[in-house]
Amino acid sequence: MQTIILKIGTSTLTRGTDRLSRGKIEDVARQISALKSRYRFIIVSSGAIATARQFIELQGGTPIAVKQALSAIGQPVLSKIYQEIFNDFNLKTAQCLVNYRDVDNEKSRQNITNAINVLLENDYIPIINENDTVATDEIQFGDNDKLSALMAALLGVDLLVIASDINGLYDSDPNQNPDAKIIPEIKDVAPYKHLEKDSDNGLGTGGIRSKLIAADICLKNNIEMWIVNGFVDKFLEKAVAGEVVFTQVKR
């Protein structure tokens, strides 16, 4: 049975709005339920800050400190929403908060691996998020793209799927160029580094840059990665079946 890390960004979880979409989380749960006989799943989920923002507004502090505080408020709420919706599909979830220091430290790496393996062996779906209350890198730049790739490398999974708000990586900004073409396959990120200037092309918080960083990590660790449009209903099932276009990163 293959293991897939599914990274779900804030834009996907909110369907591009300012509110969390329970319908999109239900769509994810329904797909995992349909595919669980063939794959084991780990989720890397953003959305804690967006979850808190839809019902509270904080005062004082720097913008980053406010986001950290919102994350502290929103994370348990988001975890509860996942648990409630996934339970409807007989799926069990577990919350895992990590940061980059955990990935860099050998002892922490082993602890993370051991814990997640036990969860998988007992049919739990680990839901991983950056611990934004104590770390700020993902808040500012990556929307968990890099974290999902680091987790994929650490755990040696078979596939990383990044659900974004666009069909994949394009040869130019599709919002500015109607003739932009999707790049179906990437074997090396170097030829596409020039695209980083179009970092606000709709590819979530981190834009192209964070996707290319994630792709480079996966390529170096021989892990296949897909960038798919998470706004599409049944996006993962359709990608697995080859029914939608997306960008595939592999050697």
C-alpha angles and dihedrals in degrees: 000000000000123000121227127192109208113199113200117191129207093255090057094045091051096037087233094304132106093256133073112254112225086185091062092049088050089051090053092048092049091052094048089050090052093048102037094099088066104029142038114220137216117180126210104196134188121186106094093116093045090049092056095042093061092067108020140044119201127209131211132018131074119304091256093048090051090052090049090051092047089051091053089053097041101042098073090043092051091047090052092050091052090048094049096047096041090049088062087064094044091253121140121214136195128194119232121182117193139161136200093267088062091055093048095049114082095212092049091047090056092046092051092048093048094048095047092046090054090050092051093047089055094049097255121141109225111220108202128195135169109261092244093178090072102020130054108183096093092042090059104034125000115038087215097300093122092040091054091052092048090050090049090053094044094049096038094230124178099234141012115205116193110199107207137166095259135053095257141290115334131202088239138003106297090200090061102028118051089193094057112133128211117245104231098193137021123192097166129022096210096085090055101046090102088067091069090088087070090061093141096058094121099274094131127266096321097042121195094330095063092045092052091048089052091046092052092052091050094047092051090052096042094244120143116234132192129196108205137170106261092188089073114092111247088009094161096046090048092049092050089049092047092242097129135045118249141150116269120201115198144126 
